[in-house]
Amino acid sequence: MPRKRRQPSYSAPRPTIDQLLENGRQLKQAGIDFLKTDLDIALTFADTAMRSGKDPAKKERNRRNARRGYDTVLRMLEKQDLTRNDANFLFQHLQVLKSRLQELGETF
């Protein structure tokens, strides 16, 4: 004899529409915060590379890491819905990073 299917039981209440929308806003902000942090780290790598005059291996390693950060932020920017303030902040800092990378010999 076939078994009856039981309805799944949920131990937690289902989220409301408002909760889902708030979760979406928090996820969006987390993505923007990640980009800002990644950009800040890339700028730190570029600054370290610029100050590592007599150690070419250190300079190259930090230049490479800064460029990787620059490329990552550019790639991920396409997936973000930015506010005007966030966009201005990110694009200004990307310009600073690009300038420093060019001083370190990077070509774009």
C-alpha positions in Angstrom: 0.0 0.0 0.0 1.5 3.4 -1.0 2.5 5.7 1.9 0.8 9.0 2.4 2.9 12.1 1.7 3.3 14.3 4.7 3.5 18.0 4.4 6.9 19.3 5.4 7.0 21.0 8.8 8.9 24.2 9.3 10.6 24.8 12.6 10.9 28.5 12.0 8.2 30.9 10.7 8.5 31.9 7.1 10.0 35.3 6.5 7.6 38.2 5.6 8.0 40.2 2.5 9.4 43.1 4.6 12.1 40.8 6.1 13.0 39.5 2.6 13.4 43.0 1.3 15.5 44.0 4.3 17.7 41.0 3.7 18.2 42.1 0.1 19.2 45.6 1.2 21.7 44.2 3.7 23.1 41.9 1.1 23.5 44.8 -1.3 25.3 46.9 1.3 27.6 44.0 2.2 28.6 43.8 -1.5 29.4 47.6 -1.6 31.3 47.4 1.7 33.3 44.5 0.3 34.3 46.6 -2.8 35.3 49.5 -0.6 37.4 47.2 1.6 39.0 45.4 -1.4 39.8 48.8 -2.9 41.4 50.0 0.4 43.5 46.9 0.5 44.6 47.3 -3.1 45.7 50.9 -2.3 47.7 49.6 0.6 49.5 47.1 -1.6 50.2 49.9 -4.2 51.6 52.2 -1.4 53.7 49.3 -0.1 55.1 48.6 -3.6 56.0 52.3 -4.0 57.9 52.3 -0.7 59.8 49.1 -1.2 62.6 50.6 -3.3 65.5 48.2 -2.7 63.5 45.0 -2.6 62.4 44.3 -6.2 60.6 41.0 -5.2 58.5 42.8 -2.6 57.7 45.6 -5.0 56.6 43.2 -7.8 54.5 41.1 -5.4 52.7 44.1 -4.0 52.2 45.7 -7.4 50.7 42.4 -8.6 48.4 42.2 -5.6 47.3 45.8 -6.1 46.5 45.2 -9.8 44.5 42.0 -8.9 42.5 44.2 -6.5 41.9 46.8 -9.1 40.7 44.2 -11.6 38.5 42.5 -9.1 36.7 45.7 -8.1 36.2 46.7 -11.7 34.7 43.3 -12.5 32.4 43.3 -9.5 31.2 46.9 -10.0 29.2 45.7 -13.0 27.1 43.5 -10.7 26.3 46.3 -8.1 23.5 48.8 -8.0 25.3 51.7 -6.5 24.1 54.9 -5.0 25.6 58.1 -6.4 27.7 58.5 -3.2 29.0 55.0 -3.3 29.7 55.3 -7.1 31.6 58.6 -6.6 33.6 57.1 -3.7 34.6 54.0 -5.6 35.4 55.7 -8.9 37.6 58.3 -7.2 39.5 55.7 -5.4 39.8 53.6 -8.5 41.4 56.6 -10.3 43.9 57.0 -7.4 44.8 53.3 -7.6 45.1 53.3 -11.3 47.4 56.3 -11.1 49.6 54.6 -8.6 49.7 51.4 -10.6 50.8 53.4 -13.7 53.6 54.9 -11.6 54.6 51.3 -10.8 54.7 50.4 -14.5 51.3 49.0 -15.1 49.6 49.6 -18.5 45.9 49.8 -19.0 
